Amino acid sequence: MQLSLTEIPDDFDLLLSGVIDSFGILEMISAIEDEFQIQMDLALLDAEDITRIGPLARYIAESATRR
């Protein structure tokens, strides 16, 4: 699937679309924590939201502004 950044919908699911697998989720979380210097509290996210672009981006933005 080829999409430009402007074409990726808010509800695009990285796991269901095959972009990442379960191990990739762990790698992604680690990379996000390192890049944004945040500690992700996964209890604050619905399980589905961890792999959906929009909810994940909003969570990262909110977490980054709280630190």
Secondary structure, DSSP 8 states (H G I E B T S, - for coil): ----GGG--TT-BTTTTTS--HHHHHHHHHHHHHHHT----GGGS-GGGGSBHHHHHHHHHHHHHH-
